[in-house]
Structure formats: C-alpha cells, structure tokens
Amino acid sequence: MKIAEAIQYGRTVLVNSDSSDIDSQVLLCHCLKCQTTYLHTWPDKILTDIQRLEFTDLIKQRMDGKPIAHLIGQRGFWSLDLKVTADTLIPRPDTELLVTLALAKLRADMLVIDLGTGTGAIALSLACEKPKAKVLAMDFSLTALNVAKQNAYHHNLNNVIFWQGSWLSAIADNTLDMVVSNPPYIKVDDPHLSQGDVRFEPKSALVSGTDGLEDIRMIIEQAQRCLKLSGWLLVEHGYHQAQQVQQLFLDAGFTKISSHQDFGGNDRVVIGQLTV
C-alpha cells in the first residue's frame, strides 16, 4: 500500500466523517512518525507491513468513534503538545480562551491554581508563558494528575506544583491570587454525553448534577474564601449557562464580572474579581 493509497483508503472508510481527510492524514503521520508535508512529498512511498496493519487498525477504531487524541495519544493545546489518555478530558481549542484571559491578569508574583487540571493544559500553558509565576495544578484524579506531571516533565516546566484534592477544600483562606478552572458543566441527562468524543472521556470530568452547575457553585463558594482581596476567578461553562454563572459570581460578592465568547461566538467564560 502506497501513501496515496492509504490516504484514499482512510477517506473511503471514514466517508461518514466530516473530517475524513484530516483524520486519515493525522493517523498515517502517526504511523509513519512524520509531518503532513512528507505525505504529499512522497505519495508513492510504500508502507511496511507493520505500518499498514497499524494504520488500518487505527482507521477501524476511528470509524467506531474513538477520538483521534486517544488513538495517537496526544493533542495540541496553546503552544504545547500534550499527552492525552482515557483518564483525562481532551483539551479543546475553546479552552485556550481561559489561558488568554488569565494571562491578561497574571503577574510574575502571583499564585494561580488550575482546578481539575486533567492533562495540565491550562496550568502548563500559564507556566510556559509566565515562568516566574507560581502555578498549582490540582485534580481529584491521581491518574489524570500523573498525566499532567508527565506533560510538565516533557516540556521542562519546573514552576508547577501538582496537588491531588477536591477543588479548593484543602486550600488555606486568603492565599490565592487567581483561580482558573474548566470544571464539569454538563447536565447528567444531557443527550450529548452519548455522542462524539465525549463517549470516551471520563464522565467525572464532564457531568455536574441535574443542571450542570453543581461544581461551578462549589468552586465559586470556595474561591470566595481562598482568594486574596482583589483576586480573580475565571471559570469555563456551557454555551447556555453564562447568565446563571454571572449571577452566582454576583451573589458571592464578586465584582468586575464579565462574560467572554469562544472562537465559535458562544459565551464560554465568566471572570470576576473579589473585592469584598
């Protein structure tokens, strides 16, 4: 099987996918350990038997719905390539909005915590951009935390402390300058949980009670106690939850509350400052 034939095979098998061409090329690059330009430069290059078998197996798994990030074991986020496993949420481009907003407020002398760090996507991006800042990466899942540690080691990021815990329950009062989180925010009966990539992701990183706001309520309540005066809270939420989340911020005494849209034009992040 030549490279060009392999790409066409992938397109044909994944015909019902909106991204069959991209998926086919990404999986083939993974098997050949090459960049996409190599595929177009050497279309007549013949795959070895091992490469062919690995590629056709990956295409089959993708046809069954398994996420690309799980098949190749990584996902790009911000400026980092991150290891991804079935124990972590797959980092999404929309979450880069959290990083952008946090960097606009983050100074070198600040202590910032990323709650529910998963792969470490948010924490490591902040640590990479602000090497003098103190970054805590917290997750309740020890297996997820180990993935984040591996990603930090791979990118030689030494200004991150990893901590297993449940949100801010173990954090002392008035100690943090910033809290950033992409918590679970999907309703337990949401039909989207049985569709797409989320079928293969840990439900604990996705589901939050009957209205999807259980964990966000807890984070806001705990952040009120743990943040220093003038500290910032930034929370990602569902596209339809902005008004509810803003009200929760307001009820908890936050000011300078604002809502921000993701790349798709959906409300995605609420930020606020603790001033009382």
VOSE-171655 format. One record per residue: residue number from 1; y, z, x of N, C-alpha, C in turn. Coordinates in Angstrom, 3 decimals. Layout:
N
NODE     i       n_c2       n_c3       n_c1      ca_c2      ca_c3      ca_c1       c_c2       c_c3       c_c1
NODE   NUM          Y          Z          X          Y          Z          X          Y          Z          X
...
% end
This chain:
276
NODE     i       n_c2       n_c3       n_c1      ca_c2      ca_c3      ca_c1       c_c2       c_c3       c_c1
NODE     1     -1.198      0.000      0.849      0.000      0.000      0.000      1.251      0.000      0.887
NODE     2      2.133     -0.980      0.672      3.390     -1.041      1.403      4.430     -0.130      0.751
NODE     3      5.499      0.142      1.489      6.569      0.988      0.966      7.129      0.412     -0.326
NODE     4      7.434     -0.882     -0.339      7.990     -1.517     -1.538      7.021     -1.416     -2.706
NODE     5      5.726     -1.548     -2.431      4.711     -1.444     -3.483      4.605     -0.012     -4.001
NODE     6      4.759      0.944     -3.107      4.690      2.345     -3.506      5.846      2.700     -4.442
NODE     7      7.045      2.222     -4.098      8.217      2.482     -4.946      8.013      1.874     -6.329
NODE     8      7.503      0.647     -6.360      7.265     -0.011     -7.641      6.190      0.708     -8.440
NODE     9      5.167      1.209     -7.742      4.113      1.987     -8.413      4.715      3.225     -9.075
NODE    10      5.581      3.911     -8.340      6.223      5.099     -8.894      7.064      4.777    -10.113
NODE    11      7.821      3.701    -10.036      8.651      3.278    -11.171      7.797      2.987    -12.398
NODE    12      6.671      2.329    -12.172      5.798      1.941    -13.278      5.165      3.162    -13.946
NODE    13      4.659      4.083    -13.139      4.003      5.275    -13.687      5.011      6.178    -14.392
NODE    14      6.215      6.268    -13.832      7.247      7.148    -14.396      8.193      6.379    -15.312
NODE    15      7.703      5.371    -15.969      8.530      4.473    -16.762      9.312      5.200    -17.856
NODE    16      8.789      6.320    -18.336      9.461      7.053    -19.408     10.524      8.029    -18.903
NODE    17     10.676      8.098    -17.590     11.670      8.992    -16.999     13.004      8.279    -16.832
NODE    18     14.099      9.020    -17.027     15.436      8.453    -16.827     15.767      8.277    -15.351
NODE    19     14.955      8.883    -14.496     15.244      8.839    -13.056     14.024      8.370    -12.270
NODE    20     13.274      7.425    -12.833     12.019      6.988    -12.212     12.224      6.426    -10.806
NODE    21     13.288      5.654    -10.612     13.528      5.046     -9.303     13.875      6.102     -8.262
NODE    22     14.784      7.011     -8.626     15.188      8.077     -7.704     14.007      8.993     -7.399
NODE    23     13.275      9.390     -8.452     12.129     10.281     -8.257     11.106      9.649     -7.321
NODE    24     10.820      8.373     -7.534      9.845      7.669     -6.717     10.259      7.653     -5.245
NODE    25     11.536      7.378     -4.990     12.015      7.303     -3.616     12.055      8.681     -2.948
NODE    26     12.473      9.709     -3.709     12.519     11.065     -3.152     11.117     11.529     -2.756
NODE    27     10.149     11.290     -3.616      8.782     11.717     -3.340      8.179     10.921     -2.174
NODE    28      8.505      9.648     -2.096      7.996      8.835     -0.991      8.618      9.270      0.331
NODE    29      9.909      9.563      0.318     10.570     10.074      1.534      9.939     11.387      1.979
NODE    30      9.582     12.209      1.021      8.928     13.482      1.347      7.596     13.232      2.045
NODE    31      6.821     12.276      1.551      5.523     11.970      2.153      5.663     11.357      3.543
NODE    32      6.672     10.513      3.697      6.873      9.810      4.974      7.756     10.586      5.942
NODE    33      8.345     11.697      5.419      9.270     12.507      6.231     10.388     11.625      6.797
NODE    34     11.058     10.928      5.879     12.113     10.007      6.288     13.279     10.074      5.314
NODE    35     14.353      9.367      5.638     15.507      9.236      4.768     15.360      7.980      3.906
NODE    36     16.154      7.912      2.830     16.058      6.778      1.898     16.325      5.441      2.589
NODE    37     17.221      5.426      3.564     17.536      4.170      4.266     16.299      3.573      4.940
NODE    38     15.394      4.429      5.364     14.164      3.949      6.012     13.335      3.112      5.047
NODE    39     13.308      3.523      3.775     12.522      2.805      2.770     13.019      1.376      2.599
NODE    40     14.337      1.216      2.642     14.926     -0.117      2.431     14.927     -0.955      3.712
NODE    41     14.869     -0.270      4.842     14.845     -0.985      6.120     13.457     -1.530      6.441
NODE    42     12.429     -0.774      6.011     11.053     -1.145      6.335     10.194     -1.253      5.062
NODE    43     10.544     -2.148      4.140      9.808     -2.242      2.868      8.356     -2.687      3.029
NODE    44      8.036     -3.375      4.138      6.676     -3.871      4.354      5.811     -2.922      5.180
NODE    45      6.377     -1.773      5.540      5.619     -0.775      6.291      4.464     -0.278      5.426
NODE    46      3.258     -0.240      6.002      2.070      0.153      5.241      1.835      1.662      5.360
NODE    47      1.616      2.314      4.222      1.345      3.747      4.206     -0.064      4.010      4.743
NODE    48     -0.220      5.139      5.421     -1.568      5.547      5.811     -2.317      6.008      4.562
NODE    49     -3.629      6.142      4.677     -4.422      6.596      3.525     -3.972      7.984      3.067
NODE    50     -3.649      8.843      4.015     -3.209     10.201      3.674     -1.870     10.154      2.947
NODE    51     -0.951      9.339      3.448      0.360      9.211      2.806      0.220      8.638      1.392
NODE    52     -0.634      7.649      1.238     -0.833      7.024     -0.075     -1.413      8.024     -1.074
NODE    53     -2.405      8.788     -0.650     -3.031      9.763     -1.542     -2.054     10.872     -1.923
NODE    54     -1.255     11.327     -0.948     -0.269     12.375     -1.233      0.785     11.863     -2.210
NODE    55      1.240     10.641     -1.985      2.274     10.079     -2.849      1.779      9.889     -4.282
NODE    56      0.616      9.296     -4.450      0.099      9.066     -5.803     -0.172     10.387     -6.523
NODE    57     -0.578     11.416     -5.786     -0.795     12.737     -6.394      0.527     13.340     -6.856
NODE    58      1.572     13.206     -6.035      2.889     13.730     -6.410      3.449     12.988     -7.619
NODE    59      3.255     11.679     -7.664      3.709     10.892     -8.812      3.012     11.363    -10.082
NODE    60      1.729     11.638     -9.994      0.983     12.130    -11.163      1.532     13.468    -11.639
NODE    61      1.802     14.364    -10.674      2.343     15.672    -11.047      3.724     15.533    -11.676
NODE    62      4.519     14.605    -11.156      5.845     14.375    -11.734      5.718     13.807    -13.148
NODE    63      4.743     12.932    -13.352      4.503     12.374    -14.676      4.148     13.486    -15.675
NODE    64      3.486     14.528    -15.180      3.131     15.673    -16.028      4.304     16.620    -16.254
NODE    65      5.437     16.322    -15.616      6.650     17.092    -15.857      7.044     18.076    -14.787
NODE    66      6.254     18.210    -13.738      6.576     19.186    -12.699      7.882     18.804    -12.008
NODE    67      8.797     19.760    -11.809     10.111     19.450    -11.219     10.009     18.879     -9.797
NODE    68     10.887     17.960     -9.482     10.955     17.391     -8.136     11.129     18.488     -7.095
NODE    69     11.982     19.474     -7.389     12.241     20.551     -6.427     10.973     21.315     -6.084
NODE    70     10.078     21.489     -7.062      8.815     22.176     -6.801      7.847     21.277     -6.027
NODE    71      7.901     19.994     -6.294      6.994     19.067     -5.622      7.312     18.923     -4.136
NODE    72      8.591     18.897     -3.809      8.969     18.745     -2.396      9.348     20.073     -1.751
NODE    73      9.460     21.133     -2.586      9.689     22.471     -2.052     11.110     22.761     -1.634
NODE    74     12.075     21.964     -2.079     13.459     22.235     -1.706     14.433     21.576     -2.674
NODE    75     15.686     22.039     -2.617     16.758     21.466     -3.425     18.070     21.653     -2.666
NODE    76     18.878     20.623     -2.628     20.183     20.726     -2.003     21.161     21.452     -2.908
NODE    77     21.958     22.329     -2.325     22.986     23.058     -3.079     24.149     23.338     -2.146
NODE    78     25.364     23.006     -2.611     26.560     23.137     -1.792     26.348     22.323     -0.521
NODE    79     26.329     22.958      0.650     26.101     22.218      1.896     24.739     22.551      2.496
NODE    80     23.872     23.206      1.712     22.618     23.731      2.237     21.411     23.067      1.584
NODE    81     20.352     22.896      2.362     19.047     22.535      1.811     18.256     23.834      1.678
NODE    82     17.840     24.146      0.459     17.230     25.434      0.184     15.770     25.301     -0.197
NODE    83     14.953     26.192      0.337     13.564     26.260     -0.086     13.518     26.725     -1.534
NODE    84     12.669     26.088     -2.338     12.507     26.424     -3.748     11.033     26.614     -4.043
NODE    85     10.699     27.651     -4.809      9.322     27.868     -5.237      9.301     28.119     -6.741
NODE    86      8.113     28.257     -7.286      7.955     28.550     -8.714      8.447     29.949     -9.065
NODE    87      8.741     30.778     -8.045      9.235     32.139     -8.274     10.748     32.197     -8.407
NODE    88     11.420     31.056     -8.221     12.881     31.041     -8.256     13.395     30.009     -9.258
NODE    89     14.601     30.247     -9.727     15.297     29.246    -10.522     15.690     28.086     -9.606
NODE    90     15.587     26.872    -10.092     16.008     25.713     -9.310     17.533     25.633     -9.334
NODE    91     18.192     25.670     -8.181     19.661     25.593     -8.169     20.166     24.304     -8.809
NODE    92     21.187     24.446     -9.676     21.782     23.298    -10.354     23.168     23.011     -9.796
NODE    93     23.577     21.736     -9.805     24.922     21.400     -9.329     26.025     22.139    -10.068
NODE    94     25.842     22.401    -11.376     26.889     23.079    -12.144     27.195     24.463    -11.600
NODE    95     26.202     25.112    -10.971     26.405     26.450    -10.435     27.305     26.439     -9.205
NODE    96     27.502     25.262     -8.612     28.444     25.166     -7.494     29.861     25.530     -7.931
NODE    97     30.130     25.439     -9.242     31.425     25.876     -9.772     31.668     27.350     -9.469
NODE    98     30.627     28.165     -9.574     30.747     29.589     -9.236     31.181     29.772     -7.788
NODE    99     30.582     29.003     -6.903     30.927     29.091     -5.480     32.381     28.706     -5.255
NODE   100     32.806     27.615     -5.867     34.189     27.152     -5.731     35.180     28.220     -6.185
NODE   101     34.919     28.813     -7.350     35.820     29.826     -7.900     35.815     31.095     -7.065
NODE   102     34.638     31.479     -6.571     34.543     32.685     -5.747     35.274     32.502     -4.421
NODE   103     35.125     31.346     -3.806     35.789     31.087     -2.523     37.309     31.141     -2.655
NODE   104     37.821     30.779     -3.826     39.269     30.809     -4.041     39.813     32.238     -4.037
NODE   105     38.946     33.223     -4.301     39.360     34.629     -4.355     38.877     35.438     -3.150
NODE   106     37.877     34.943     -2.440     37.195     35.716     -1.411     37.950     35.716     -0.087
NODE   107     38.227     36.926      0.398     38.871     37.103      1.710     37.849     37.670      2.699
NODE   108     38.176     37.581      3.977     37.239     37.955      5.030     36.836     39.425      4.974
NODE   109     37.731     40.291      4.474     37.444     41.717      4.480     36.762     42.203      3.206
NODE   110     36.381     41.290      2.329     35.816     41.670      1.040     34.301     41.873      1.099
NODE   111     33.819     42.699      0.159     32.391     42.893     -0.046     32.034     42.263     -1.391
NODE   112     31.179     41.234     -1.362     30.818     40.498     -2.573     29.316     40.589     -2.778
NODE   113     28.897     40.711     -4.036     27.471     40.749     -4.354     27.116     39.592     -5.278
NODE   114     25.984     38.958     -4.991     25.438     37.898     -5.835     24.236     38.491     -6.566
NODE   115     24.351     38.631     -7.875     23.303     39.253     -8.677     22.313     38.219     -9.189
NODE   116     21.021     38.493     -9.007     19.997     37.532     -9.390     20.010     36.343     -8.456
NODE   117     19.977     36.611     -7.172     20.248     35.586     -6.154     19.225     34.461     -6.122
NODE   118     17.963     34.718     -6.503     16.946     33.659     -6.507     16.733     33.064     -5.128
NODE   119     17.014     31.790     -4.982     16.893     31.114     -3.684     17.963     31.557     -2.697
NODE   120     18.952     32.305     -3.190     20.087     32.685     -2.353     21.210     31.665     -2.408
NODE   121     21.134     30.712     -3.329     22.073     29.587     -3.358     23.530     30.024     -3.309
NODE   122     23.924     30.934     -4.193     25.326     31.363     -4.258     25.688     32.211     -3.046
NODE   123     24.883     33.237     -2.780     25.168     34.160     -1.677     25.252     33.431     -0.338
NODE   124     24.310     32.539     -0.083     24.275     31.854      1.207     25.399     30.840      1.338
NODE   125     25.777     30.217      0.233     26.915     29.291      0.275     28.198     30.038      0.613
NODE   126     28.377     31.222      0.000     29.557     32.034      0.299     29.529     32.519      1.747
NODE   127     28.359     32.954      2.199     28.224     33.439      3.571     28.481     32.333      4.581
NODE   128     28.080     31.120      4.240     28.284     29.982      5.131     29.768     29.642      5.253
NODE   129     30.478     29.681      4.126     31.892     29.319      4.117     32.795     30.443      4.618
NODE   130     32.357     31.697      4.423     33.149     32.863      4.821     32.314     33.767      5.727
NODE   131     32.120     33.373      6.983     31.211     34.109      7.877     31.644     35.541      8.177
NODE   132     32.902     35.880      7.919     33.364     37.242      8.187     33.297     38.142      6.954
NODE   133     32.984     37.567      5.814     32.847     38.365      4.594     31.497     39.072      4.597
NODE   134     31.422     40.180      3.859     30.161     40.910      3.720     29.541     40.499      2.391
NODE   135     28.323     39.954      2.455     27.671     39.407      1.268     26.369     40.159      1.002
NODE   136     26.226     40.658     -0.225     24.971     41.256     -0.670     24.274     40.266     -1.593
NODE   137     22.983     40.070     -1.385     22.183     39.213     -2.262     21.133     40.085     -2.931
NODE   138     21.219     40.221     -4.244     20.311     41.120     -4.958     19.459     40.361     -5.962
NODE   139     18.193     40.772     -6.052     17.297     40.222     -7.057     16.241     41.271     -7.394
NODE   140     15.817     41.293     -8.654     14.768     42.229     -9.073     13.410     41.764     -8.578
NODE   141     13.261     40.440     -8.393     12.001     39.858     -7.946     11.911     39.868     -6.421
NODE   142     10.924     40.573     -5.910     10.745     40.629     -4.459     10.323     39.273     -3.907
NODE   143      9.523     38.530     -4.659      9.088     37.207     -4.191     10.274     36.244     -4.101
NODE   144     11.175     36.323     -5.081     12.379     35.484     -5.024     13.255     35.897     -3.850
NODE   145     13.377     37.197     -3.640     14.209     37.701     -2.545     13.671     37.237     -1.189
NODE   146     12.366     37.153     -1.067     11.765     36.676      0.179     12.097     35.206      0.421
NODE   147     12.180     34.429     -0.650     12.582     33.018     -0.516     14.022     32.943     -0.016
NODE   148     14.894     33.774     -0.591     16.300     33.802     -0.159     16.408     34.198      1.314
NODE   149     15.598     35.155      1.740     15.612     35.577      3.142     15.203     34.424      4.058
NODE   150     14.191     33.679      3.651     13.745     32.527      4.444     14.846     31.473      4.543
NODE   151     15.558     31.260      3.443     16.655     30.291      3.468     17.786     30.751      4.386
NODE   152     18.078     32.039      4.373     19.116     32.574      5.265     18.704     32.398      6.728
NODE   153     17.458     32.690      7.023     16.945     32.550      8.389     17.006     31.087      8.840
NODE   154     16.614     30.186      7.932     16.599     28.758      8.261     17.996     28.254      8.617
NODE   155     19.012     28.797      7.937     20.388     28.343      8.179     21.158     29.290      9.107
NODE   156     20.441     30.230      9.709     21.043     31.135     10.702     22.254     31.871     10.149
NODE   157     22.118     32.384      8.924     23.196     33.141      8.286     22.893     34.632      8.410
NODE   158     23.715     35.305      9.190     23.444     36.702      9.526     24.361     37.695      8.818
NODE   159     25.256     37.215      7.984     26.191     38.113      7.312     25.801     38.361      5.855
NODE   160     24.484     38.330      5.603     23.960     38.579      4.263     22.965     39.728      4.313
NODE   161     23.117     40.677      3.402     22.166     41.777      3.249     21.383     41.548      1.963
NODE   162     20.061     41.668      2.031     19.204     41.430      0.871     18.727     42.761      0.299
NODE   163     18.765     42.851     -1.023     18.512     44.124     -1.679     17.759     43.879     -2.977
NODE   164     16.620     44.541     -3.117     15.874     44.459     -4.365     16.411     45.504     -5.335
NODE   165     16.762     45.067     -6.541     17.301     46.005     -7.513     17.571     45.347     -8.850
NODE   166     17.880     46.180     -9.831     18.172     45.713    -11.182     19.679     45.701    -11.393
NODE   167     20.262     44.509    -11.307     21.701     44.325    -11.448     22.452     45.329    -10.579
NODE   168     23.401     46.075    -11.147     24.239     46.954    -10.320     23.869     48.433    -10.459
NODE   169     22.674     48.693    -10.974     22.298     50.078    -11.274     22.280     50.978    -10.044
NODE   170     22.009     50.410     -8.859     21.918     51.226     -7.651     23.172     51.158     -6.781
NODE   171     24.217     50.505     -7.272     25.447     50.353     -6.504     26.413     51.499     -6.835
NODE   172     27.020     52.051     -5.805     27.961     53.167     -5.992     29.230     52.707     -6.702
NODE   173     29.918     53.653     -7.328     31.155     53.356     -8.045     32.248     52.865     -7.091
NODE   174     33.056     51.944     -7.576     34.281     51.510     -6.882     34.043     51.044     -5.449
NODE   175     32.992     50.256     -5.243     32.654     49.826     -3.880     32.747     48.325     -3.652
NODE   176     32.745     47.544     -4.708     32.674     46.091     -4.569     34.030     45.423     -4.809
NODE   177     34.281     44.377     -4.053     35.492     43.584     -4.268     35.247     42.424     -5.219
NODE   178     33.992     41.987     -5.299     33.675     40.841     -6.147     32.211     40.891     -6.568
NODE   179     31.975     40.558     -7.828     30.617     40.401     -8.359     30.486     38.975     -8.876
NODE   180     29.470     38.271     -8.395     29.211     36.899     -8.814     27.782     36.824     -9.332
NODE   181     27.576     36.134    -10.446     26.213     36.054    -10.967     25.994     34.822    -11.837
NODE   182     24.816     34.236    -11.662     24.280     33.242    -12.584     23.051     33.895    -13.224
NODE   183     23.266     34.730    -14.239     22.168     35.502    -14.822     21.418     34.712    -15.885
NODE   184     20.327     35.257    -16.407     19.681     34.630    -17.569     20.664     34.625    -18.739
NODE   185     20.702     33.501    -19.482     21.612     33.470    -20.639     21.075     32.592    -21.782
NODE   186     19.768     32.386    -21.807     19.160     31.579    -22.866     18.502     32.492    -23.896
NODE   187     18.652     32.160    -25.164     18.029     32.935    -26.245     16.508     32.823    -26.161
NODE   188     15.835     33.897    -26.532     14.381     33.951    -26.394     13.682     32.871    -27.208
NODE   189     14.286     32.407    -28.308     13.668     31.393    -29.147     14.295     30.013    -28.983
NODE   190     15.029     29.802    -27.907     15.687     28.520    -27.684     14.635     27.425    -27.444
NODE   191     14.687     26.322    -28.202     13.689     25.251    -28.044     13.727     24.569    -26.681
NODE   192     14.861     24.666    -25.971     14.963     24.028    -24.651     14.012     24.651    -23.629
NODE   193     13.511     25.852    -23.918     12.591     26.512    -22.994     11.257     25.773    -22.881
NODE   194     10.981     24.898    -23.826      9.734     24.139    -23.793      9.977     22.690    -23.382
NODE   195     11.139     22.437    -22.771     11.492     21.070    -22.384     11.901     21.021    -20.907
NODE   196     11.670     19.874    -20.282     12.180     19.627    -18.932     11.695     20.606    -17.879
NODE   197     12.499     20.758    -16.830     12.129     21.577    -15.682     11.948     23.050    -16.021
NODE   198     12.680     23.551    -17.031     12.630     24.993    -17.317     11.239     25.451    -17.711
NODE   199     10.374     24.531    -18.146      8.995     24.891    -18.474      8.263     25.474    -17.274
NODE   200      8.706     25.114    -16.074      8.017     25.501    -14.855      8.751     26.610    -14.089
NODE   201      9.862     27.090    -14.643     10.652     28.105    -13.963     10.377     29.493    -14.550
NODE   202     10.612     30.560    -13.761     10.331     31.915    -14.257     11.200     32.263    -15.458
NODE   203     10.572     32.668    -16.549     11.317     32.997    -17.775     12.270     34.165    -17.550
NODE   204     11.931     35.049    -16.618     12.801     36.198    -16.341     14.155     35.772    -15.804
NODE   205     14.231     34.553    -15.235     15.494     34.034    -14.711     16.242     33.213    -15.739
NODE   206     15.670     33.070    -16.940     16.246     32.204    -17.953     16.599     32.922    -19.246
NODE   207     15.698     33.792    -19.713     15.797     34.366    -21.060     16.476     35.726    -21.044
NODE   208     17.370     35.937    -22.027     18.109     37.198    -22.108     18.335     37.619    -23.558
NODE   209     17.272     38.100    -24.179     17.399     38.672    -25.517     17.562     37.650    -26.624
NODE   210     17.848     38.160    -27.811     17.902     37.316    -29.005     19.131     36.413    -29.050
NODE   211     20.202     36.797    -28.352     21.410     35.961    -28.359     21.761     35.392    -26.990
NODE   212     20.929     35.688    -25.989     21.156     35.158    -24.647     22.181     35.924    -23.825
NODE   213     22.729     36.994    -24.380     23.827     37.712    -23.712     23.457     39.121    -23.246
NODE   214     22.202     39.478    -23.373     21.784     40.844    -23.041     22.118     41.211    -21.602
NODE   215     21.758     40.337    -20.657     22.002     40.631    -19.241     23.483     40.536    -18.891
NODE   216     24.187     39.594    -19.497     25.627     39.472    -19.230     26.353     40.734    -19.687
NODE   217     25.982     41.283    -20.836     26.589     42.539    -21.303     26.378     43.658    -20.278
NODE   218     25.154     43.747    -19.766     24.822     44.796    -18.808     25.610     44.626    -17.517
NODE   219     25.712     43.388    -17.031     26.443     43.123    -15.787     27.918     43.482    -15.948
NODE   220     28.521     43.089    -17.065     29.935     43.388    -17.295     30.166     44.893    -17.355
NODE   221     29.296     45.600    -18.059     29.423     47.059    -18.175     29.290     47.734    -16.814
NODE   222     28.313     47.298    -16.027     28.093     47.911    -14.716     29.178     47.509    -13.716
NODE   223     29.657     46.283    -13.828     30.714     45.820    -12.924     31.992     46.619    -13.127
NODE   224     32.247     47.017    -14.341     33.424     47.843    -14.639     33.399     49.130    -13.818
NODE   225     32.208     49.648    -13.571     32.049     50.888    -12.799     32.045     50.626    -11.298
NODE   226     31.427     49.536    -10.868     31.187     49.312     -9.442     32.314     48.593     -8.712
NODE   227     33.127     47.857     -9.448     34.219     47.131     -8.802     35.367     48.058     -8.431
NODE   228     36.019     47.725     -7.323     37.262     48.394     -6.974     38.356     47.909     -7.920
NODE   229     39.423     48.662     -8.002     40.567     48.213     -8.782     41.062     46.883     -8.213
NODE   230     41.310     45.934     -9.068     41.711     44.561     -8.711     40.530     43.704     -8.263
NODE   231     39.300     44.228     -8.402     38.114     43.442     -8.061     37.841     42.356     -9.097
NODE   232     37.081     41.353     -8.697     36.830     40.183     -9.546     35.377     40.107     -9.991
NODE   233     35.188     39.669    -11.234     33.865     39.407    -11.785     33.794     37.940    -12.213
NODE   234     32.758     37.238    -11.768     32.564     35.827    -12.112     31.141     35.655    -12.639
NODE   235     31.013     35.149    -13.853     29.707     35.029    -14.499     29.506     33.629    -15.070
NODE   236     28.374     33.033    -14.743     27.988     31.770    -15.385     27.351     32.077    -16.732
NODE   237     27.513     31.160    -17.698     26.979     31.380    -19.040     26.602     30.053    -19.675
NODE   238     26.040     30.091    -20.868     25.678     28.884    -21.584     26.899     28.134    -22.086
NODE   239     26.728     26.850    -22.371     27.858     25.987    -22.726     28.570     26.423    -24.007
NODE   240     27.900     27.207    -24.851     28.467     27.610    -26.137     28.862     29.088    -26.173
NODE   241     28.815     29.780    -25.024     28.994     31.227    -25.003     30.345     31.685    -24.457
NODE   242     31.223     30.778    -24.119     32.473     31.134    -23.446     33.297     32.145    -24.237
NODE   243     33.475     31.910    -25.518     34.311     32.794    -26.325     33.727     34.195    -26.395
NODE   244     32.423     34.305    -26.553     31.771     35.617    -26.606     31.883     36.348    -25.276
NODE   245     31.681     35.622    -24.197     31.744     36.246    -22.870     33.171     36.695    -22.552
NODE   246     34.158     35.888    -22.903     35.544     36.287    -22.690     35.869     37.569    -23.461
NODE   247     35.349     37.695    -24.665     35.599     38.901    -25.457     34.928     40.115    -24.816
NODE   248     33.751     39.933    -24.256     33.073     41.028    -23.558     33.885     41.476    -22.339
NODE   249     34.457     40.535    -21.612     35.335     40.852    -20.487     36.533     41.664    -20.983
NODE   250     37.141     41.193    -22.041     38.337     41.846    -22.582     38.025     43.266    -23.046
NODE   251     36.912     43.438    -23.741     36.516     44.756    -24.235     36.240     45.738    -23.108
NODE   252     35.839     45.212    -21.943     35.512     46.070    -20.801     36.726     46.381    -19.938
NODE   253     37.893     45.873    -20.319     39.107     46.192    -19.593     39.510     45.197    -18.525
NODE   254     38.886     44.040    -18.507     39.264     43.019    -17.526     40.504     42.262    -18.005
NODE   255     41.299     41.817    -17.053     42.478     41.007    -17.343     42.409     39.716    -16.522
NODE   256     43.423     38.884    -16.651     43.447     37.581    -15.975     42.150     36.819    -16.241
NODE   257     41.685     36.923    -17.480     40.424     36.285    -17.878     40.650     34.789    -18.090
NODE   258     39.751     33.992    -17.534     39.858     32.542    -17.709     38.474     31.916    -17.770
NODE   259     38.402     30.790    -18.472     37.151     30.057    -18.617     37.260     28.742    -17.853
NODE   260     36.142     28.328    -17.249     36.158     27.142    -16.401     34.999     26.222    -16.747
NODE   261     35.263     24.930    -16.683     34.278     23.937    -17.095     33.494     23.383    -15.910
NODE   262     32.242     23.021    -16.183     31.386     22.432    -15.162     31.664     20.935    -15.030
NODE   263     30.860     20.262    -14.229     31.090     18.839    -13.956     30.876     17.976    -15.190
NODE   264     30.151     18.513    -16.175     29.915     17.779    -17.397     30.953     18.044    -18.473
NODE   265     31.968     18.843    -18.143     33.014     19.159    -19.096     32.665     20.270    -20.064
NODE   266     31.599     21.039    -19.778     31.194     22.160    -20.628     31.710     23.475    -20.067
NODE   267     32.147     24.380    -20.945     32.508     25.727    -20.500     31.298     26.339    -19.817
NODE   268     31.490     26.882    -18.591     30.338     27.317    -17.807     30.537     28.662    -17.119
NODE   269     31.769     29.007    -16.746     32.014     30.248    -16.008     33.239     30.968    -16.569
NODE   270     33.113     32.274    -16.729     34.252     33.134    -17.075     34.513     34.059    -15.893
NODE   271     35.797     34.197    -15.529     36.173     35.123    -14.471     37.231     36.083    -15.005
NODE   272     37.271     37.253    -14.397     38.260     38.250    -14.798     38.468     39.276    -13.702
NODE   273     39.606     39.964    -13.761     39.961     40.963    -12.750     40.020     42.331    -13.392
NODE   274     39.486     43.325    -12.695     39.508     44.698    -13.194     40.838     45.354    -12.809
NODE   275     41.632     45.724    -13.791     42.942     46.291    -13.493     43.168     47.641    -14.178
NODE   276     42.141     48.174    -14.820     42.277     49.491    -15.459     41.128     50.392    -15.039
% end
